[in-house]
Amino acid sequence: FFFKQKTAYEMLRSLVGSEMCIRDRYQRRVHGELYDHLKAESHLKHYGRLQLGLFIKGLGLSLDDSLKVWRREFTKKGVTGQEFDKKYAYNVRHMYGKEGKRADYNPWSCTKIIQNNPTNEKEHHGCPFKVYSMSKLEQVLKRKYASVINGDDMRNILKLKSEKHFQLACRKMFEVQHPNGDIEGVGVHPNQYFNKSFLPVSYTHLTLPTIYSVQISVVAVSLKKK
């Protein structure tokens, strides 16, 4: 069974959708630029943490395991475990409804992500099909997906972006990467993009509860081994 060999971080690097909705189930990448910045800088601003954190919650990661993931990333550069617990753990618990008004927050939809733009260069949340310039989006697509995207595909995606059809651009990128994939729900919600991109074509018949149960088990067991 192909799930067995995946570590927690390989699972996280498979997450698709909320910030760079152009993931490849074979490359096992996560949230694109958003996750790249977390890995590179060991930090994300508030809305970046919220966008990625709720997405991970939607995947099925428990509060305890989510805290382990965030603490591990944040304490790689300068932040101590005590500082993390004081400054950042509250926000993670808040996402899970354990602090503040104890609301059970849902992962952001594509529409909400598109509506939440970064206000400065230190913020990395939002939809890249909207917030990236034409040249930057083309550069990113060429750098990360040269093996699957051709000139016509690139022109179609950039045209959709220029016409402000950001979700359609996302769907087009999914079609390029997964020509035999199930596109239903893609461009509507990041977690749907993950579900459709994560599974090989032969597993697309699995129900959401089955998918989530596998995800939860693999991530939880892998984190405990770290």
C-alpha positions as CSV (number, residue, x, y, z in Angstrom):
1,F,0.0,0.0,0.0
2,F,1.6,3.2,-1.2
3,F,0.7,5.3,1.8
4,K,2.9,3.3,4.2
5,Q,6.2,4.8,3.2
6,K,5.2,8.4,3.6
7,T,6.6,10.4,6.5
8,A,4.7,13.3,8.1
9,Y,6.6,15.9,6.2
10,E,6.2,14.0,2.9
11,M,2.5,14.2,3.7
12,L,2.7,17.9,4.4
13,R,4.7,18.4,1.2
14,S,1.7,16.8,-0.6
15,L,-0.8,19.3,0.6
16,V,-2.2,21.3,-2.3
17,G,-4.3,24.3,-2.7
18,S,-4.5,27.2,-0.4
19,E,-1.6,29.3,-1.5
20,M,-0.1,27.6,-4.6
21,C,-2.9,25.4,-6.0
22,I,-0.6,23.7,-8.5
23,R,0.7,20.7,-6.7
24,D,1.9,17.4,-8.2
25,R,1.1,14.2,-6.5
26,Y,4.5,12.8,-7.6
27,Q,6.6,15.7,-6.4
28,R,4.8,15.7,-3.1
29,R,4.9,19.5,-2.6
30,V,2.9,21.5,-0.1
31,H,1.1,24.8,-0.3
32,G,3.8,25.9,-2.7
33,E,5.4,29.3,-1.9
34,L,3.7,29.5,1.5
35,Y,5.2,26.3,2.7
36,D,8.5,27.1,1.0
37,H,8.7,30.4,3.0
38,L,8.0,28.5,6.2
39,K,10.7,26.0,5.5
40,A,13.2,28.7,4.5
41,E,12.5,31.3,7.1
42,S,11.1,29.2,10.0
43,H,8.3,31.8,10.3
44,L,5.1,33.0,8.7
45,K,3.0,36.1,9.5
46,H,-0.4,35.7,11.1
47,Y,-2.5,35.2,7.9
48,G,0.0,32.9,6.4
49,R,-0.1,30.7,9.6
50,L,-3.9,30.9,9.6
51,Q,-4.2,29.9,5.9
52,L,-1.8,27.0,6.2
53,G,-2.8,26.0,9.7
54,L,-6.5,25.6,8.9
55,F,-5.6,23.7,5.7
56,I,-3.5,21.3,7.8
57,K,-6.4,21.0,10.3
58,G,-8.7,20.3,7.4
59,L,-6.5,17.4,6.4
60,G,-7.2,15.8,9.7
61,L,-4.1,16.6,11.7
62,S,-4.8,16.7,15.5
63,L,-4.1,19.8,17.6
64,D,-1.2,18.1,19.4
65,D,0.4,17.0,16.1
66,S,-0.2,20.4,14.5
67,L,1.6,22.0,17.5
68,K,4.5,19.6,17.0
69,V,4.8,20.6,13.3
70,W,4.6,24.3,13.9
71,R,7.0,24.2,16.9
72,R,9.5,22.1,14.9
73,E,9.5,24.6,12.0
74,F,9.6,27.8,14.2
75,T,12.4,26.6,16.5
76,K,14.8,25.9,13.7
77,K,16.0,29.5,13.6
78,G,16.2,31.6,16.7
79,V,12.8,30.9,18.3
80,T,13.1,28.8,21.5
81,G,10.5,26.3,22.5
82,Q,9.5,28.6,25.4
83,E,9.1,31.6,23.0
84,F,7.0,29.5,20.6
85,D,4.7,28.4,23.5
86,K,4.3,32.0,24.6
87,K,3.9,33.8,21.2
88,Y,2.5,31.3,18.8
89,A,1.0,28.2,20.4
90,Y,-2.1,30.2,21.3
91,N,-2.9,30.9,17.7
92,V,-2.7,27.2,16.8
93,R,-5.0,26.3,19.7
94,H,-7.3,29.1,18.6
95,M,-7.7,27.5,15.1
96,Y,-8.8,24.3,16.8
97,G,-11.4,26.1,18.9
98,K,-9.5,25.7,22.2
99,E,-9.0,29.4,22.9
100,G,-10.9,32.7,22.6
101,K,-14.5,32.2,21.6
102,R,-13.7,28.6,21.0
103,A,-15.1,28.6,17.5
104,D,-14.4,25.6,15.2
105,Y,-12.8,27.3,12.3
106,N,-12.9,25.7,8.8
107,P,-10.1,25.7,6.2
108,W,-10.3,28.7,3.9
109,S,-12.1,28.2,0.6
110,C,-10.5,29.4,-2.7
111,T,-12.8,32.4,-2.7
112,K,-11.7,33.5,0.7
113,I,-8.1,33.0,-0.1
114,I,-8.5,35.1,-3.3
115,Q,-10.1,37.8,-1.2
116,N,-7.3,37.9,1.4
117,N,-4.3,39.5,-0.2
118,P,-0.9,40.1,1.4
119,T,-0.3,43.7,2.2
120,N,3.5,43.7,2.2
121,E,6.4,41.7,0.9
122,K,6.8,39.9,4.3
123,E,3.4,38.2,4.0
124,H,3.1,35.1,1.8
125,H,-0.6,34.1,2.0
126,G,-3.2,34.5,-0.7
127,C,-3.7,33.0,-4.1
128,P,-0.6,33.2,-6.4
129,F,-2.8,33.2,-9.5
130,K,-4.1,36.5,-8.2
131,V,-1.2,38.1,-6.2
132,Y,1.7,37.1,-8.5
133,S,2.6,39.3,-11.4
134,M,2.3,37.7,-14.8
135,S,6.0,37.4,-15.1
136,K,6.5,35.9,-11.6
137,L,3.8,33.3,-12.1
138,E,5.3,32.3,-15.5
139,Q,8.7,32.1,-13.8
140,V,7.4,29.9,-11.0
141,L,5.5,27.6,-13.3
142,K,8.5,27.2,-15.6
143,R,10.8,26.5,-12.7
144,K,8.7,23.9,-10.9
145,Y,6.7,22.3,-13.7
146,A,8.8,22.5,-16.8
147,S,8.4,18.7,-17.3
148,V,4.6,18.8,-17.6
149,I,3.6,22.3,-18.9
150,N,4.0,23.3,-22.6
151,G,3.8,26.6,-24.3
152,D,0.0,26.4,-25.1
153,D,-0.8,25.4,-21.5
154,M,1.3,28.3,-20.2
155,R,-0.5,30.8,-22.5
156,N,-3.9,29.5,-21.5
157,I,-3.1,29.7,-17.8
158,L,-1.7,33.2,-18.1
159,K,-4.6,34.3,-20.2
160,L,-7.1,33.1,-17.5
161,K,-5.1,35.0,-14.9
162,S,-5.0,38.2,-17.0
163,E,-8.8,37.9,-17.3
164,K,-9.1,37.5,-13.5
165,H,-10.3,33.9,-13.8
166,F,-8.0,32.8,-11.0
167,Q,-9.9,29.6,-10.1
168,L,-10.1,28.6,-13.7
169,A,-6.4,29.1,-14.0
170,C,-6.0,26.8,-11.0
171,R,-8.3,24.1,-12.7
172,K,-6.3,24.4,-15.9
173,M,-3.0,23.8,-14.0
174,F,-4.6,20.7,-12.4
175,E,-5.7,19.4,-15.8
176,V,-2.1,19.8,-17.1
177,Q,-0.7,17.9,-14.2
178,H,-3.4,15.3,-13.9
179,P,-4.8,14.7,-17.4
180,N,-6.8,11.7,-16.2
181,G,-7.7,13.1,-12.8
182,D,-11.1,14.0,-11.4
183,I,-11.5,17.7,-11.6
184,E,-14.7,18.1,-9.5
185,G,-14.2,20.6,-6.7
186,V,-10.8,21.8,-8.0
187,G,-10.6,25.6,-7.9
188,V,-13.3,25.6,-5.2
189,H,-11.5,24.5,-2.1
190,P,-7.8,23.7,-1.4
191,N,-8.6,20.5,0.5
192,Q,-10.5,19.2,-2.4
193,Y,-7.5,19.9,-4.6
194,F,-5.4,17.9,-2.2
195,N,-7.8,15.0,-2.2
196,K,-7.9,14.8,-6.0
197,S,-4.1,15.4,-6.4
198,F,-2.9,13.2,-3.6
199,L,-4.5,10.0,-4.8
200,P,-3.3,8.1,-7.9
201,V,-6.1,7.6,-10.5
202,S,-6.7,4.1,-9.3
203,Y,-7.6,5.4,-5.8
204,T,-10.0,8.2,-6.8
205,H,-13.0,6.0,-6.0
206,L,-12.2,6.3,-2.2
207,T,-14.6,8.3,-0.1
208,L,-13.6,11.3,1.8
209,P,-13.8,9.6,5.2
210,T,-11.5,6.9,3.9
211,I,-9.1,9.4,2.6
212,Y,-9.0,11.4,5.8
213,S,-8.7,8.3,8.0
214,V,-5.6,7.2,6.0
215,Q,-4.1,10.8,6.2
216,I,-4.7,11.0,9.9
217,S,-3.1,7.7,10.7
218,V,-0.1,8.2,8.5
219,V,0.7,11.7,9.8
220,A,0.1,10.9,13.5
221,V,2.2,7.7,13.4
222,S,5.0,9.5,11.4
223,L,5.2,12.4,13.8
224,K,5.4,10.1,16.8
225,K,8.5,8.5,15.2
226,K,10.3,11.8,14.9
